[in-house]
């Protein structure tokens, strides 16, 4: 008997279905059902919610989401070995778990949602976690099809997501994430909680989309951030030259001196530079 339902313990599920974690799939299974329940509760309220889960594996988080009241879970799993274990969960929660055997990097869940907003809750495979997040952050139109993300990353990636100016981890990912979302690291999970244990601590991060991010062209914002942080130890007057415009004019638009470095510029400053870049390119037409 597990702590949250009458299904077998996860270690037994893994043995029964021969679910040894595969490094090639970025798999590290979280077997503590108290921790999976804690992650699920971070996405509250779950009642009447549709959850999109990526990489459920043996289904520990899936079970927690359903046991704690999620109306519907759409679980996207690339590893066909895990499908029978998920089908056992589906039988325990009839009509509430939809299993998709597919690749989260290419699968679009929106057609399954029929216009309904969802929450994304997942212990993401480490090898594709950042790519998945960037895809969700750059989705159009905005506000997006989800109203919350509760995601597990390596601690280092989590710090980059929530970082702000003058913090060591601040960079392109922090600019994009905090422009479009309110971000927060909720708690850490030690390597010993996983099978196999990763070499690093993990962090659960919550991202809530901003209804109205500061207005600018997303692609230009990404270009400015890429240029500025591509040579992060150099001053803006040097790093922004790759954009083919006057760096001083961009810096002035952000209200900062061109001798500053990228990590000292707030998100609002990058937005201002992106808007100025749009004006410069418009003038050149």
C-alpha positions as CSV (number, residue, x, y, z in Angstrom):
1,X,0.0,0.0,0.0
2,X,1.4,3.4,-1.0
3,X,0.9,6.7,0.8
4,X,-1.5,8.1,-1.7
5,X,-3.5,5.2,-3.3
6,X,-3.8,1.4,-3.4
7,X,-1.5,0.9,-6.3
8,X,1.8,-0.9,-5.8
9,X,4.9,0.9,-4.5
10,X,6.9,2.5,-7.3
11,X,9.9,0.2,-6.8
12,X,7.6,-2.8,-7.4
13,X,6.2,-1.1,-10.5
14,X,9.7,-0.6,-11.8
15,X,10.6,-4.3,-11.2
16,X,7.3,-5.5,-12.7
17,X,7.7,-3.6,-15.9
18,X,11.6,-3.8,-16.1
19,X,11.8,0.0,-16.1
20,X,15.5,0.5,-15.6
21,X,16.3,4.2,-16.1
22,X,17.9,5.0,-19.4
23,X,20.6,7.7,-19.5
24,X,19.8,8.3,-23.2
25,X,16.3,9.4,-22.2
26,X,17.5,11.6,-19.3
27,X,15.6,9.4,-16.9
28,X,15.9,9.7,-13.1
29,X,12.9,8.2,-11.4
30,X,11.5,9.9,-8.3
31,X,10.2,7.1,-6.1
32,X,9.2,9.0,-2.9
33,X,5.4,9.4,-3.2
34,X,5.5,12.1,-0.5
35,X,7.7,14.2,-2.7
36,X,5.6,13.6,-5.8
37,X,2.6,14.7,-3.8
38,X,4.5,17.8,-2.8
39,X,5.2,18.6,-6.4
40,X,1.5,18.0,-7.3
41,X,0.3,20.3,-4.5
42,X,2.5,23.1,-5.8
43,X,0.2,23.2,-8.8
44,X,-2.9,23.7,-6.7
45,X,-5.7,24.1,-7.1
46,X,-5.9,20.8,-8.9
47,X,-9.7,20.3,-8.8
48,X,-11.2,20.9,-12.2
49,X,-7.7,21.2,-13.7
50,X,-6.3,19.6,-16.8
51,X,-2.6,18.7,-16.3
52,X,-0.1,18.1,-19.1
53,X,2.7,15.9,-17.7
54,X,6.0,15.2,-19.6
55,X,7.9,12.0,-19.1
56,X,5.8,10.3,-16.4
57,X,7.9,7.2,-16.4
58,X,6.6,4.7,-13.8
59,X,3.9,7.3,-12.9
60,X,4.7,8.5,-9.4
61,X,3.8,12.1,-10.1
62,X,0.9,11.0,-12.3
63,X,-0.6,9.1,-9.4
64,X,-0.1,12.1,-7.0
65,X,-1.9,14.5,-9.4
66,X,-4.8,12.1,-9.8
67,X,-5.1,11.2,-6.2
68,X,-5.0,14.9,-5.2
69,X,-7.9,15.7,-7.5
70,X,-6.8,16.6,-11.0
71,X,-9.8,16.2,-13.2
72,X,-7.7,15.1,-16.2
73,X,-4.0,14.3,-16.8
74,X,-2.5,14.1,-20.3
75,X,0.7,12.2,-19.9
76,X,3.2,12.3,-22.8
77,X,5.7,9.4,-22.6
78,X,8.5,8.6,-25.1
79,X,9.5,5.3,-23.5
80,X,7.2,2.6,-24.7
81,X,8.3,0.4,-21.7
82,X,6.4,2.8,-19.4
83,X,3.1,2.6,-21.2
84,X,1.8,-0.6,-19.4
85,X,2.6,1.0,-16.0
86,X,0.6,4.1,-17.0
87,X,-2.2,1.9,-18.2
88,X,-2.5,0.4,-14.8
89,X,-2.9,3.9,-13.4
90,X,-5.5,4.7,-16.0
91,X,-7.5,1.6,-14.9
92,X,-7.4,2.8,-11.3
93,X,-8.6,6.3,-12.3
94,X,-11.1,5.6,-15.2
95,X,-11.5,8.3,-17.7
96,X,-9.0,10.7,-16.1
97,X,-5.7,9.7,-17.6
98,X,-4.9,10.1,-21.2
99,X,-1.7,8.4,-22.3
100,X,0.2,9.7,-25.3
101,X,3.1,7.7,-26.6
102,X,5.2,10.4,-28.3
103,X,8.1,12.8,-28.2
104,X,7.4,15.9,-26.1
105,X,9.9,17.8,-28.3
106,X,7.5,17.5,-31.2
107,X,4.1,16.7,-29.8
108,X,1.7,19.6,-29.5
109,X,-0.9,18.9,-26.7
110,X,-3.2,21.8,-27.7
111,X,-5.5,19.8,-30.0
112,X,-6.3,17.5,-27.1
113,X,-7.2,20.4,-24.9
114,X,-10.0,21.7,-27.2
115,X,-9.4,25.3,-26.2
116,X,-9.2,24.5,-22.5
117,X,-6.3,26.0,-20.5
118,X,-4.0,23.5,-18.7
119,X,-1.2,23.3,-16.3
120,X,2.2,21.8,-17.1
121,X,3.5,19.7,-14.3
122,X,6.6,17.5,-14.8
123,X,9.8,16.0,-13.6
124,X,11.4,16.9,-16.9
125,X,14.1,14.7,-18.5
126,X,17.2,16.6,-17.8
127,X,18.6,16.3,-21.3
128,X,15.7,18.2,-22.9
129,X,14.4,20.3,-20.0
130,X,15.7,23.7,-21.1
131,X,14.7,23.1,-24.7
132,X,11.1,22.3,-23.6
133,X,10.9,25.3,-21.4
134,X,12.1,27.7,-24.1
135,X,9.5,26.2,-26.4
136,X,6.8,26.9,-23.9
137,X,8.1,30.4,-23.1
138,X,8.1,31.4,-26.8
139,X,4.7,30.0,-27.8
140,X,2.4,32.3,-29.6
141,X,-0.1,33.8,-29.1
142,X,0.4,35.1,-25.6
143,X,-1.1,34.5,-23.0
144,X,-0.3,30.9,-23.7
145,X,-2.4,27.7,-23.5
146,X,-1.2,27.0,-20.0
147,X,-1.8,29.0,-16.9
148,X,1.0,27.6,-14.7
149,X,4.1,25.4,-15.0
150,X,5.5,23.5,-12.1
151,X,8.7,21.8,-13.4
152,X,11.7,20.1,-12.0
153,X,15.2,21.0,-13.2
154,X,18.8,20.6,-12.2
155,X,19.4,23.2,-9.5
156,X,21.8,25.1,-11.8
157,X,19.1,25.5,-14.5
158,X,16.5,26.5,-11.9
159,X,18.8,29.3,-10.7
160,X,19.2,30.5,-14.3
161,X,15.4,30.6,-14.8
162,X,14.7,32.8,-11.7
163,X,17.8,34.9,-11.8
164,X,17.6,38.7,-12.0
165,X,20.1,41.4,-12.8
166,X,23.3,41.4,-10.7
167,X,22.9,37.7,-9.9
168,X,25.6,35.4,-11.1
169,X,23.2,33.0,-12.9
170,X,21.4,35.8,-14.8
171,X,21.5,35.4,-18.6
172,X,19.4,34.9,-21.7
173,X,17.1,32.3,-20.0
174,X,16.4,34.6,-17.1
175,X,15.5,37.5,-19.3
176,X,13.1,35.4,-21.4
177,X,11.5,33.6,-18.4
178,X,11.0,36.7,-16.2
179,X,9.8,38.8,-19.1
180,X,6.9,36.4,-19.8
181,X,6.4,34.8,-16.4
182,X,6.6,35.3,-12.6
183,X,9.2,32.7,-11.5
184,X,10.1,31.1,-8.2
185,X,12.1,28.1,-6.9
186,X,9.8,26.4,-4.5
187,X,12.0,23.7,-3.0
188,X,15.0,21.4,-3.7
189,X,15.2,17.7,-3.9
190,X,18.3,15.8,-3.0
191,X,19.9,13.3,-5.4
192,X,19.2,10.4,-3.0
193,X,15.5,10.7,-3.7
194,X,16.0,9.4,-7.3
195,X,16.8,6.1,-9.0
196,X,19.5,6.3,-10.2
197,X,20.6,9.3,-8.1
198,X,21.8,12.2,-10.3
199,X,25.1,14.0,-9.5
200,X,23.3,17.2,-8.7
201,X,20.5,18.6,-6.6
202,X,17.2,19.2,-8.3
203,X,14.8,22.2,-7.9
204,X,11.1,22.5,-8.4
205,X,10.3,25.8,-10.2
206,X,6.9,27.5,-10.6
207,X,6.3,29.8,-13.6
208,X,3.1,31.7,-13.9
209,X,2.5,33.5,-17.2
210,X,2.1,37.3,-17.1
211,X,-1.1,38.3,-18.8
212,X,0.6,41.4,-20.2
213,X,4.4,41.2,-20.4
214,X,6.1,44.5,-21.2
215,X,5.4,45.0,-25.0
216,X,8.1,44.2,-27.5
217,X,8.9,41.8,-30.3
218,X,9.9,38.5,-28.7
219,X,12.4,37.7,-31.4
220,X,14.2,41.0,-31.1
221,X,14.3,40.6,-27.4
222,X,16.0,37.2,-27.8
223,X,18.4,38.7,-30.3
224,X,19.4,41.5,-28.0
225,X,19.8,39.1,-25.0
226,X,21.8,36.7,-27.2
227,X,24.2,39.5,-28.3
228,X,24.6,41.0,-24.8
229,X,25.2,37.7,-23.0
230,X,27.1,36.1,-25.9
231,X,30.1,38.2,-24.7
232,X,28.9,38.7,-21.1
233,X,32.3,39.8,-19.8
234,X,32.4,42.7,-22.3
235,X,30.8,46.0,-22.1
236,X,27.5,46.6,-23.9
237,X,29.3,48.9,-26.3
238,X,31.2,45.9,-27.5
239,X,28.8,43.0,-27.1
240,X,25.9,44.7,-28.9
241,X,27.9,45.6,-32.0
242,X,27.0,42.2,-33.5
243,X,23.4,43.6,-34.0
244,X,24.7,46.0,-36.6
245,X,23.5,49.1,-34.9
246,X,24.8,51.8,-32.6
247,X,25.2,50.1,-29.1
248,X,25.2,53.5,-27.4
249,X,21.7,54.2,-28.7
250,X,20.4,50.8,-27.5
251,X,22.0,51.3,-24.1
252,X,20.5,54.9,-23.8
253,X,17.1,53.5,-24.6
254,X,17.5,51.1,-21.6
255,X,18.6,54.0,-19.4
256,X,22.0,52.5,-18.8
257,X,25.6,53.5,-19.8
258,X,27.1,51.6,-22.7
259,X,30.1,50.7,-20.4
260,X,27.8,48.4,-18.3
261,X,27.8,44.7,-18.7
262,X,24.8,42.6,-19.6
263,X,24.3,41.1,-16.2
264,X,23.6,44.5,-14.7
265,X,20.7,45.3,-17.1
266,X,17.2,44.4,-15.8
267,X,14.6,42.7,-17.9
268,X,12.9,46.0,-18.5
269,X,16.1,47.3,-19.9
270,X,16.4,44.5,-22.4
271,X,12.8,45.1,-23.5
272,X,13.6,48.8,-24.0
273,X,16.6,47.8,-26.2
274,X,14.5,45.4,-28.2
275,X,12.0,48.2,-28.9
276,X,14.7,50.6,-29.9
277,X,16.2,48.0,-32.2
278,X,12.8,47.6,-33.8
279,X,12.7,51.4,-34.4
280,X,16.2,51.5,-35.8
281,X,15.5,48.7,-38.3
282,X,12.2,50.4,-39.2
283,X,14.0,53.7,-39.9
284,X,16.4,51.8,-42.2
285,X,13.7,50.4,-44.4
